[in-house]
Amino acid sequence: MNRNFLFSGITFYTLMVYLFLYIPTIVLVLFSFNTVAFPAPWQGFTLHWYYELYHSPHLWHAFYVSCTVALLSMALSTIMGVFFVFYAIQGGKVEEFLLLFYGNLIIPEIVVAVGLLTFFSLCSIPLGIATLVIAHTVLGLGYVVPLLYTRFRELDYRLIEASLDLGASPLQTFFKITLPLLKPSLVAACLLIFIISFDDFVLSYFCAGSSMQTLPLYILSTARTGISPVVNALSTVLLVLSSALVLILCSLNARSRIF
């Protein structure tokens, strides 16, 4: 009896936690189909807000800027992280420098943003998409370098030695042996950096300038006059796309495990 009661209590507690996490998302999706703006009560079903979303040039421009910055910072961070690992393979002493990359994770992001803004001002670099990419790349390095280097330390170094003993050059060994073994960490780092860059607000607010507006900055500007149902519609679309991406990745991982 006590065991059943304890199991029921744990089940109820777990259900409450999930409801606490997902009720805001459910409300957001539901009221993106409401005929009136939130926080008015439900009055009827409509797709009007999705029509306005499709015909909103300012919103899609902000979405394009966010995607461009996220993709560029993801590519630059990943390439720099790969070079860091390659330098470590060649015998470079990277242990003492590794702690510097954790600074992005420990230091408050607003401190990093103000520091970058000061650096851009001292160097007379005009704020725009270039400064946005630099700032997000600096942020991404704090994630990609520890991820790749930790995975590299877990590899069986005898595979690299065997490749070198069989006549392969260090560059051939890196691209044909090391990088394929680092592929899961590379994919995870790319997805993580893209999501962090796409959602980032603090660095974008300080480093974008007046000429660039990312999606978080656009949502902030519209939220100052009230939550627009168009933003709810956009959030629903992004939720569906991200869920589809997660399902595709999970299915690919499942097939690779089976075959």
C-alpha positions in Angstrom: 0.0 0.0 0.0 2.8 2.4 0.9 4.7 1.5 -2.2 1.7 2.2 -4.4 1.0 5.5 -2.7 4.7 6.5 -3.2 4.5 5.5 -6.8 1.3 7.5 -7.3 2.9 10.5 -5.6 6.0 10.4 -7.9 3.8 10.0 -10.9 1.7 13.0 -9.9 4.8 15.1 -9.2 6.3 14.2 -12.5 3.1 15.1 -14.3 3.0 18.5 -12.6 6.6 19.2 -13.6 5.8 18.5 -17.2 2.7 20.6 -17.1 4.6 23.4 -15.6 7.2 23.2 -18.4 4.8 22.8 -21.4 1.6 24.7 -20.5 3.2 28.0 -21.6 4.0 26.5 -25.0 0.6 25.0 -25.3 -1.0 28.4 -24.5 1.2 30.1 -27.1 0.3 27.6 -29.9 -3.4 27.7 -29.0 -3.7 31.5 -29.0 -1.9 31.8 -32.3 -5.2 30.6 -33.8 -7.4 33.0 -31.7 -9.3 35.7 -33.6 -8.3 38.4 -31.1 -5.0 39.2 -29.5 -3.8 37.7 -26.2 -4.7 38.1 -23.3 -8.3 38.2 -24.5 -10.2 35.0 -24.0 -10.7 32.5 -26.8 -13.3 33.7 -29.3 -12.8 31.7 -32.4 -10.4 29.9 -34.8 -8.6 31.8 -37.5 -5.5 31.6 -39.6 -5.3 35.4 -40.0 -2.2 35.8 -37.9 -0.3 33.2 -40.1 -1.4 35.2 -43.2 0.0 38.4 -41.6 3.2 36.4 -40.7 3.7 35.4 -44.3 3.2 39.0 -45.5 5.4 40.7 -42.9 8.7 41.8 -44.6 10.3 43.3 -41.5 9.8 40.1 -39.6 11.2 37.9 -42.4 14.2 40.3 -42.8 15.0 39.9 -39.0 14.6 36.1 -39.4 17.0 36.2 -42.4 19.6 38.2 -40.4 19.3 35.8 -37.5 19.8 32.7 -39.7 22.7 34.3 -41.5 24.5 35.3 -38.3 23.8 31.9 -36.8 25.1 30.0 -39.8 28.3 32.1 -40.2 29.1 32.0 -36.5 28.5 28.3 -36.5 30.8 27.7 -39.4 33.6 29.9 -38.0 33.4 28.5 -34.5 33.4 24.9 -35.8 36.4 25.5 -38.2 38.4 27.2 -35.4 37.5 24.3 -33.1 38.7 21.8 -35.7 42.0 23.7 -36.1 42.4 23.7 -32.3 42.1 19.9 -32.2 44.5 19.6 -35.2 47.0 21.7 -33.3 46.6 19.5 -30.3 47.3 16.4 -32.4 50.5 17.9 -33.7 51.8 18.1 -30.1 50.7 21.7 -29.3 50.4 22.5 -25.7 46.8 23.4 -25.4 45.9 22.4 -21.9 46.9 25.8 -20.4 44.8 27.6 -23.1 41.7 25.4 -22.7 40.6 27.2 -19.6 40.3 30.4 -21.6 37.5 29.0 -23.6 35.5 28.2 -20.5 35.4 31.9 -19.7 32.5 32.4 -22.1 30.5 29.9 -20.0 31.5 31.3 -16.6 31.6 35.1 -17.2 28.2 36.7 -17.4 27.2 37.3 -21.0 26.5 41.0 -20.5 30.2 41.4 -19.4 31.3 39.8 -22.6 28.9 42.0 -24.6 30.2 45.2 -23.0 33.8 44.1 -23.5 33.2 43.4 -27.2 31.4 46.7 -27.6 34.3 48.5 -26.0 36.8 46.6 -28.3 34.8 47.5 -31.4 34.7 51.2 -30.3 38.4 51.3 -29.7 39.1 49.7 -33.1 36.6 52.0 -34.8 34.7 49.0 -36.2 31.2 50.0 -37.2 28.5 47.9 -35.7 26.6 45.7 -38.1 26.5 42.1 -39.3 30.3 41.7 -39.1 30.4 42.6 -35.4 27.4 40.3 -34.8 29.2 37.4 -36.4 32.4 38.1 -34.4 30.5 38.3 -31.1 28.5 35.1 -31.7 31.6 33.3 -32.9 33.4 34.3 -29.6 30.4 32.9 -27.8 30.3 29.7 -29.8 34.0 29.0 -29.2 33.2 28.5 -25.5 31.1 25.5 -26.5 32.7 23.9 -29.5 36.3 23.8 -28.3 35.6 22.0 -25.0 33.2 19.6 -26.8 35.6 18.6 -29.6 38.7 18.5 -27.4 36.9 16.3 -24.8 35.8 13.9 -27.5 39.3 13.9 -28.9 40.8 12.9 -25.6 38.4 10.0 -25.5 39.6 8.6 -28.9 41.8 5.6 -29.1 45.2 7.2 -30.0 46.4 3.8 -31.4 44.2 4.4 -34.4 46.0 7.6 -35.2 49.4 6.0 -34.6 48.4 3.0 -36.9 47.5 5.4 -39.7 50.8 7.2 -39.4 52.7 4.0 -39.3 51.0 2.8 -42.5 52.3 5.9 -44.4 49.6 8.4 -44.1 50.5 12.0 -43.6 49.3 13.9 -40.5 46.9 15.8 -42.6 45.5 12.6 -44.2 45.2 11.0 -40.8 43.3 14.0 -39.5 40.8 14.1 -42.3 40.3 10.4 -42.7 40.6 9.1 -39.2 40.2 11.8 -36.6 37.4 13.9 -38.2 35.1 10.9 -38.9 35.5 9.9 -35.2 34.7 13.4 -34.1 31.6 13.6 -36.4 29.0 13.1 -33.6 30.6 15.9 -31.5 30.8 18.1 -34.6 27.1 17.7 -35.3 26.2 18.3 -31.7 28.4 21.4 -31.5 27.0 22.8 -34.8 23.4 22.4 -33.6 24.2 23.9 -30.2 26.0 26.9 -31.6 23.3 27.6 -34.2 20.5 27.5 -31.6 22.5 29.6 -29.1 23.3 32.2 -31.8 19.8 32.3 -33.2 18.2 32.8 -29.8 20.9 35.2 -28.4 19.6 38.6 -27.2 22.3 40.2 -25.1 25.2 40.1 -27.6 22.8 41.1 -30.4 21.5 44.1 -28.4 25.0 45.5 -27.8 26.8 44.5 -31.0 24.1 44.8 -33.7 23.9 48.6 -34.0 21.0 50.5 -35.4 21.3 49.0 -38.9 20.8 45.4 -38.0 17.9 43.8 -36.3 17.8 40.1 -35.3 14.7 38.2 -34.6 15.0 38.5 -30.8 15.4 42.3 -31.2 12.4 42.5 -33.5 10.3 40.5 -31.0 11.4 42.8 -28.2 10.4 45.9 -30.2 6.9 44.5 -30.9 6.4 43.2 -27.4 6.8 46.7 -26.0 3.4 47.6 -27.4 1.8 44.3 -26.4 2.3 40.6 -27.4 1.3 40.4 -31.1 -0.4 37.2 -32.3 1.9 37.3 -35.2 4.8 36.6 -32.8 2.8 33.6 -31.5 2.3 32.3 -35.0 6.1 32.7 -35.7 6.9 30.9 -32.5 4.6 28.0 -33.5 6.2 27.7 -36.9 9.7 27.7 -35.3 8.5 25.1 -32.8 7.2 22.8 -35.6 10.4 23.2 -37.6 12.7 22.5 -34.6 10.5 19.5 -33.6 10.7 18.1 -37.2 14.5 18.6 -37.1 14.8 16.7 -33.8 12.7 13.8 -35.2 14.8 13.6 -38.4 18.0 13.5 -36.4 16.6 10.9 -34.0 15.5 8.7 -37.0 18.9 9.0 -38.6 20.6 8.0 -35.3 18.2 5.1 -35.0 18.9 3.9 -38.5 22.7 4.2 -38.0 22.4 2.1 -34.8 20.3 -0.6 -36.6 22.4 -0.8 -39.8 
